[in-house]
Amino acid sequence: MYVEEISLSASVDALEADRPSEEKTTLATLEQANWMRRCQAEFTLFNDHSLSVDMQGILQKPRNYTIDIGILDPQPRRALKICWVCFLSFFVLCGAAWFFAFISLAQKAALMSMILGACAGISLVLAIYRSHDRVVFYSQSGRVPLVVLFNRLPNRATLGSFSDALVQQIKCAKNRYLGRIEALNAELKVHRQLMEDGVISNKRYGIVKQRILSQHGDRSR
């Protein structure tokens, strides 16, 4: 804990105090809505190297936080997940429904076909719901997904424009830090604040803290 407190109170605060204040203005915004997951998100990028994230949804806990983008990895990753089990179930159930509808001579074949068809529809909905295609910005050293964008929403051009602006500002924000140690200190401080605000769990913060402090120690030797 002693090493952590040293990192949290390191020279980053002094660096912030020395910077001239400037009027906070909006550089770029992105609004996304996912009708299947019944959620929406709004991202606002400011000229003071901060990003505001506001996520609301029926099936998820609301998340509203602001981060220093200087702690982000400027290279986003695409997170593509396809629920193959549900898609396979859909095709199997469709085949079974077709069999009972047109081939089977058993009694109540029509009823079985309708039931199997309904199950196939449910499987398809689950397959779409459990599958996702996202663009994720992770924290540089902690590797926490702090900015998660739905790919191609509201369209490819709008998402691409916002992502390019964000990447450019991340690179500019990193130039504020005098060295690797200052960057690690800033990242640890941001993750600590996210933990206190309930954005990340205590367990996740513990893992992140060990990752950052281990790199802090390696660089200090």
C-alpha positions in Angstrom: 0.0 0.0 0.0 2.9 2.3 0.8 4.2 2.1 -2.8 0.7 2.7 -4.1 0.2 5.8 -2.0 3.6 7.1 -3.3 2.4 6.6 -6.9 -1.0 8.2 -6.3 0.6 11.3 -4.8 3.5 11.6 -7.3 4.5 14.5 -9.4 1.4 14.3 -11.7 -0.5 16.6 -9.4 2.2 19.2 -9.6 2.3 18.8 -13.3 -1.5 19.5 -13.5 -1.1 22.6 -11.2 1.6 24.0 -13.5 -0.5 23.8 -16.6 -2.3 27.0 -17.7 -6.1 26.7 -17.4 -8.1 26.8 -20.6 -11.7 26.9 -21.4 -13.2 23.5 -21.7 -14.7 22.9 -25.1 -16.1 19.8 -26.9 -14.0 18.4 -29.7 -16.2 15.4 -30.8 -19.3 13.5 -29.7 -20.7 10.1 -30.5 -24.2 8.8 -29.7 -24.9 5.1 -30.1 -28.1 3.1 -29.5 -28.4 -0.7 -29.6 -32.0 -1.7 -30.1 -31.4 -5.4 -29.3 -29.7 -4.8 -26.0 -32.0 -1.8 -25.2 -29.1 0.4 -24.3 -27.6 3.7 -25.4 -24.3 5.4 -24.9 -22.9 8.9 -25.4 -19.2 9.8 -25.6 -18.0 13.4 -25.4 -14.3 14.3 -26.1 -13.1 17.5 -24.6 -10.0 19.7 -25.4 -8.6 19.2 -21.9 -7.8 15.5 -22.8 -10.8 14.1 -21.0 -13.5 11.8 -22.3 -17.0 11.7 -20.8 -18.8 8.3 -21.0 -22.5 8.0 -20.3 -24.1 4.5 -20.7 -27.7 3.7 -20.0 -29.6 0.4 -20.4 -32.5 -1.6 -19.2 -30.5 -4.7 -18.6 -27.3 -3.1 -17.3 -26.2 -0.8 -14.5 -25.9 2.9 -15.7 -22.3 4.1 -16.0 -21.3 7.7 -16.0 -17.7 8.7 -15.7 -14.9 10.9 -17.1 -11.4 9.7 -17.7 -8.0 11.2 -18.7 -7.5 9.8 -22.2 -3.7 10.0 -21.7 -4.0 6.6 -19.9 -5.6 4.9 -22.9 -3.8 2.7 -25.5 -4.1 4.6 -28.8 -4.5 1.3 -30.6 -8.1 0.1 -30.2 -9.0 -3.6 -30.6 -12.0 -5.2 -32.3 -13.9 -7.5 -30.0 -16.0 -9.8 -32.2 -18.0 -12.5 -30.5 -20.5 -14.8 -32.3 -22.7 -17.2 -30.3 -22.2 -20.2 -32.5 -24.2 -22.5 -30.2 -27.3 -20.5 -30.5 -27.0 -20.1 -34.2 -26.4 -23.9 -34.6 -29.5 -24.5 -32.4 -31.5 -22.2 -34.7 -30.6 -24.2 -37.8 -31.2 -27.6 -36.1 -34.6 -26.5 -34.8 -35.6 -25.1 -38.2 -34.7 -28.4 -39.8 -36.8 -30.3 -37.3 -39.7 -27.9 -37.8 -39.5 -28.3 -41.5 -39.4 -32.1 -41.1 -42.6 -32.2 -39.0 -44.3 -29.8 -41.3 -43.7 -31.5 -44.6 -42.4 -35.0 -44.1 -43.6 -36.5 -40.8 -46.8 -38.5 -40.8 -47.1 -38.5 -37.0 -50.2 -37.2 -35.4 -49.9 -33.6 -34.1 -47.0 -33.0 -36.5 -48.3 -29.5 -37.2 -48.3 -28.6 -33.5 -44.7 -30.0 -33.2 -43.7 -27.9 -36.2 -45.1 -24.7 -34.6 -43.4 -25.4 -31.3 -40.1 -26.1 -32.9 -40.4 -23.0 -35.1 -41.0 -20.9 -32.0 -38.0 -22.4 -30.3 -35.9 -21.6 -33.4 -37.1 -18.0 -33.2 -36.0 -17.8 -29.6 -32.6 -19.3 -30.4 -32.1 -16.7 -33.2 -32.9 -13.9 -30.8 -30.5 -15.3 -28.2 -27.8 -15.7 -30.9 -28.1 -12.1 -31.9 -28.2 -10.8 -28.3 -25.2 -12.8 -27.2 -23.2 -11.9 -30.2 -21.5 -8.5 -30.5 -19.0 -6.5 -32.6 -17.2 -3.8 -30.7 -14.3 -1.4 -30.9 -12.5 -1.3 -27.5 -10.0 1.1 -26.1 -8.1 -0.4 -23.1 -6.1 1.4 -20.5 -2.4 1.3 -21.4 -0.9 -0.8 -18.6 -4.0 -1.9 -16.6 -5.7 -3.4 -19.7 -9.2 -2.4 -18.6 -11.8 -1.8 -21.3 -12.7 1.8 -20.5 -14.2 2.9 -23.9 -16.4 0.3 -25.6 -17.9 1.4 -28.9 -20.5 -0.6 -30.9 -19.0 -1.2 -34.3 -20.7 0.5 -37.3 -23.1 2.5 -35.1 -24.7 4.8 -35.9 -22.8 4.2 -39.2 -19.3 3.3 -40.2 -18.3 6.9 -41.2 -19.5 8.5 -38.0 -17.8 5.9 -35.8 -14.6 6.1 -37.9 -14.5 9.9 -37.6 -14.9 9.8 -33.8 -12.4 7.0 -33.3 -9.8 8.9 -35.4 -10.3 12.0 -33.3 -10.0 10.0 -30.1 -6.8 8.3 -31.2 -5.2 11.6 -32.2 -6.1 13.2 -28.9 -4.8 10.2 -26.9 -1.4 10.6 -28.6 -1.4 14.3 -27.8 -2.4 13.6 -24.2 0.5 11.2 -23.7 3.0 14.0 -24.5 2.0 15.7 -21.2 3.8 13.1 -19.2 7.5 13.7 -18.6 8.3 9.9 -18.6 7.0 6.4 -18.1 6.8 6.7 -14.3 4.5 9.8 -14.5 2.3 8.0 -17.0 2.0 5.0 -14.7 1.2 7.2 -11.7 -1.6 8.9 -13.7 -3.0 5.6 -14.8 -3.0 4.2 -11.2 -4.8 7.4 -10.0 -7.5 7.2 -12.7 -8.2 3.5 -11.9 -8.4 4.2 -8.2 -11.0 6.9 -8.9 -13.0 4.6 -11.1 -13.0 2.0 -8.3 -14.2 4.5 -5.8 -16.9 5.6 -8.2 -18.1 2.0 -8.7 -17.2 1.8 -12.4 -14.7 -1.1 -11.8 -14.8 -3.6 -9.0 -12.4 -3.8 -6.0 -11.2 -7.1 -7.4 -10.5 -5.6 -10.9 -8.7 -2.7 -9.3 -6.5 -5.1 -7.3 -5.4 -6.8 -10.5 -4.8 -3.5 -12.2 -2.8 -2.1 -9.3 -0.5 -5.1 -9.3 0.0 -4.8 -13.1 0.8 -1.1 -12.8 3.0 -1.3 -9.7 5.0 -4.2 -11.1 5.8 -2.0 -14.2 6.5 0.9 -11.9 9.0 -1.1 -9.9 10.7 -2.4 -13.0 11.1 1.1 -14.4 12.4 2.4 -11.0 15.3 0.0 -10.8 
